[in-house]
Amino acid sequence: MSDVRYSKLSAYELQQEIAALTEKARKAEQLGMVNEYSVLERKVTMARAYLLNPDDFKKGEIYQIDGDPGVYFKIDYMNGVFAWGYRLGGSGKEEALPISMLK
């Protein structure tokens, strides 16, 4: 299903895509293909974002960043499945994170 817009897929299709990407990432990791593994992991993160409801993430709220223990992100605004804001205690530079990275 490569090169398909995740926004156009059903929840079932997204879950199938996530399973396929996860398997490819596992194989890439086993083969020591670090760059390929990283790309596939980012695709999984993006696909997972489309399974979530952006309305569940609120402006001004603070969320922990999944996979980055002790680091928190404050949302300034939402744009689709991306939360725009900044990391607390970070550089203060605005960035966008897929909502699947927030918990």
Secondary structure, DSSP 8 states (H G I E B T S, - for coil): -TT--GGGS-HHHHHHHHHHHHHHHHHHHHTT-HHHHHHHHHHHHHHHHTTS-GGGS-TT-EEEBTTSTT-EEEEEEEETTEEEEEETTS----EEEEGGGB-
